């Protein structure tokens, strides 16, 4: 039973999740997380803070696009 006009198929949900508007919001949230992580990271040399990065990724199994926040190799 469908109660409203929200998409229910996997393809429609993937298209919505990968839309430019949703990706903009996700990118901004990832940047906010990066900023907070850098602010709270210990700062002996500064390498850890500088090493916190935002990376785009695509889940190869589902096709969903998103962002990951984490440390690079140099951190």
LINRA-V89102 format. One record per residue. SS is DSSP state (@ for helix, = for strand, . for the rest). PHI is phi in degrees with one decimal (NA if undefined). OMEGA is omega in radians with two decimals (NA if undefined). Layout:
{{SS:PHI:OMEGA} {SS:PHI:OMEGA}}
This chain:
{{.:NA:3.13} {.:-102.5:-3.03} {.:-99.2:3.13} {.:-150.7:-3.06} {.:-96.6:3.11} {.:-70.9:3.13} {.:-68.2:3.14} {.:-122.7:-3.13} {.:-78.1:-3.14} {@:-60.4:-3.14} {@:-63.6:-3.14} {@:-66.8:3.11} {@:-66.1:3.10} {@:-63.1:3.13} {@:-61.6:3.11} {@:-65.0:-3.12} {@:-63.4:-3.11} {.:-91.0:-3.13} {.:-66.3:-3.10} {@:-60.0:-3.12} {@:-64.5:-3.14} {@:-66.7:-3.14} {@:-64.9:3.08} {@:-61.7:3.13} {@:-64.4:3.14} {@:-62.8:3.11} {@:-61.3:3.14} {@:-65.9:3.10} {@:-62.9:3.11} {@:-62.1:3.10} {@:-64.8:3.09} {@:-63.9:3.11} {@:-64.1:3.11} {@:-59.9:-3.14} {@:-60.6:-3.14} {@:-65.9:3.13} {@:-63.1:3.10} {@:-65.3:-3.12} {@:-65.5:-3.07} {@:-94.6:-3.13} {.:-72.3:3.06} {.:-62.0:-3.00} {.:-129.9:3.10} {.:-61.5:-3.13} {.:-106.8:-3.11} {.:91.9:-3.13} {@:-62.4:-3.12} {@:-63.4:3.14} {@:-60.9:-3.14} {@:-66.8:-3.07} {@:-80.8:-3.14} {=:-75.6:-3.00} {=:-126.7:2.99} {=:-109.7:3.12} {=:-125.0:3.03} {=:-79.8:3.05} {=:-145.9:3.05} {=:-128.2:3.08} {.:-72.2:-3.06} {.:-66.7:-3.13} {.:-76.0:-3.05} {.:-105.3:-3.09} {.:86.4:3.11} {.:-72.8:3.09} {=:-103.9:-3.13} {=:-167.1:-3.09} {=:-134.7:3.09} {=:-123.0:3.08} {=:-114.8:-3.13} {=:-170.1:-3.10} {=:-96.4:3.04} {.:-81.2:-3.10} {.:-63.6:-3.07} {.:-77.6:3.12} {.:-80.4:NA}}
